[in-house]
Amino acid sequence: MGRRGWIGHLAAADDYTKVIVWSLVLIGVIIILFVAAAWVKRWAARNADTGPVSGFSLSELRRLHQSGQLSQEEFERAKEKIVQSARALSTKPPDKTPGPPRDL
């Protein structure tokens, strides 16, 4: 093989090296973007407004009343509070303030 042959062979090897290096860089960038998107999604889910949380559901109140842990008066008062809370949530207009997108 002549001198020109080796130079051509080295040039081809250099081209493959560049392609491999840039492919690895691209794969690294994709991995970094994936990790960043997962972090943002987790952050958004953690900061999402879940609304008011009641301490008991009606079925739990009924169970407590049937087991004798709640009197009839206590049961009726707690039931009324849960019903009022549900009515307030159903009549409340949805919050239209723009926020970050939920699905990334």
N, C-alpha and C positions, 0 to 999 in steps of 0.2 A: 504494500500500500504506500502510495506516495505521500508527500507532505500535504498536499491538498486534501487527501482522503482523511487524514487525522484531524485536520482543522474542521472539516465538515462534520466529522463524528463528534468532536468537542462542542461545536455549536449546537448540534441536535441534543446532546446531553444537557447543555445549559438551558435550552428551551423547556425540556421536561422538568428540570429542577424548578424553574420559574412557575410552571403550571402547578406542580405539587405544592410549592410554598403558598401560592395564592389560593389554592383549593383549601389548604389547611386554615388560612386566614379567614376565608369565607365560612367554613364550618364553625370556627371559633366565634365569629360574629353572630351566626344563627343561634348557637347555644346561649350566648350572652343575652340575645333578644328574647329567647324563650324563657330564660330564668327571670328576666325583668318583667315580662308579661305575666308570669305566674305570681310574682311578688305583688304586682299592682292589683291583680284580681283578688288575691288574698286580702290585701289592704282594703280594697273597696268593699269586700264582703264583711270584713270586721267592722267597718265604719257605717254599714248600711243601717238605716233607721228601721227598727223592727216594730215600732209603735208601742203603745202601752201594753204591759204584761200584767195579766191578772194573776193573783196568787192561786186561785182555785178555779176549776171548771165546774159546771153544774153537776156533772156526774160525780165528781169528788165530794161536792157539798151534799148530794143525796146520800152517798155512802156514809159520810160522817153523821148525817141526821139519822139514818136508819140504824147505825151502830150505837146511837145514844150519846155521841160526843158533842152534838149540837142540839140545842133546844129548838122548838118550833119557831120561836121569835128570832133566834140567831140565824136559823136557816132562811127564814123569809127576808130578813134584812140583807144577808149576803147574796141571796138570789136576786133581789131587787137591784143591788149594786152592779152585779154582773150584767143583768138585762139593760140597765141604764148605760153602762159602758159600751155594750154591743150596739145599742141604738145610736149613741153619740158617734161611734166609729162609722156606722152605716150612713149617717147623714152628713158627715164631715166631707167637704169637697176635697178632691185629691190635691196634693201639693204639686204645684206646677213649676217649682223652681228647678232650673236646669242643673244637672249634676254630672258627674263622670259616667260614662257608659258602663252598664252592668256586665256586658259580655265583651271580653277582649279577645 
